[in-house]
């Protein structure tokens, strides 16, 4: 296996079983719930950015490009909190 994702390192499905109310959804379900319905905004334009699998097949590269449009990665240093 050459492609790894979050689930390969963090077993959230088992955490969800142990902790009632902690619901885990797949990235595919997330894209369907939020990306296809216009609930995610482009971070630059503040306009809805729709996920369209027909024009962009769901490959790791296309998903990454989409998440870069709708997500932020703040410059956060956890050591600053101490």
C-alpha positions in Angstrom: 0.0 0.0 0.0 1.5 3.4 -1.0 -1.4 5.7 -0.1 -2.2 6.3 3.5 -4.9 8.4 5.0 -5.9 9.7 8.4 -7.7 6.4 9.3 -4.5 4.4 8.9 -3.0 6.3 11.8 -6.0 7.3 14.0 -8.6 4.6 14.5 -11.6 6.9 15.0 -14.1 4.1 14.4 -13.0 2.4 17.6 -13.0 5.7 19.5 -16.5 6.3 18.3 -17.6 2.9 19.8 -16.0 3.8 23.1 -17.4 7.3 23.4 -21.1 7.8 23.0 -22.0 10.8 20.9 -18.7 10.9 19.0 -19.9 10.3 15.5 -17.4 9.6 12.7 -18.3 10.1 9.0 -16.1 9.2 6.0 -14.6 11.9 3.8 -16.9 10.7 1.1 -19.9 11.4 3.3 -18.5 14.8 4.3 -18.1 15.8 0.7 -21.7 14.7 -0.1 -23.1 16.5 3.0 -21.2 19.7 2.8 -19.3 20.0 -0.5 -22.1 19.1 -2.8 -24.6 21.3 -1.0 -22.7 24.5 -1.0 -22.1 24.6 2.7 -18.4 25.0 2.3 -17.1 28.4 1.4 -14.0 29.3 -0.7 -11.6 30.8 1.8 -10.6 33.6 -0.7 -14.0 34.5 -2.2 -16.2 33.6 0.7 -18.6 32.1 -1.9 -19.9 28.5 -1.8 -17.4 26.2 -3.5 -19.3 23.1 -4.8 -17.6 19.7 -5.0 -18.5 18.2 -8.4 -17.3 14.6 -8.9 -18.4 14.6 -12.5 -15.8 17.3 -13.5 -13.2 16.2 -10.9 -13.1 12.5 -10.1 -12.5 11.8 -6.5 -8.8 11.2 -6.5 -6.6 12.1 -3.5 -5.1 15.0 -5.6 -8.5 16.5 -6.5 -9.8 16.1 -3.0 -6.7 17.8 -1.6 -7.1 20.7 -4.1 -10.7 21.1 -3.1 -9.9 21.1 0.6 -7.3 23.8 0.0 -10.0 26.0 -1.5 -12.4 25.5 1.4 -10.2 24.9 4.4 -7.7 26.8 6.4 -4.5 25.6 8.0 -3.7 28.2 10.6 -0.1 28.8 11.6 -0.6 27.2 15.0 2.1 26.2 17.5 0.7 24.1 20.3 3.7 25.2 22.5 2.3 28.7 22.5 -0.6 27.5 24.6 1.6 26.5 27.5 
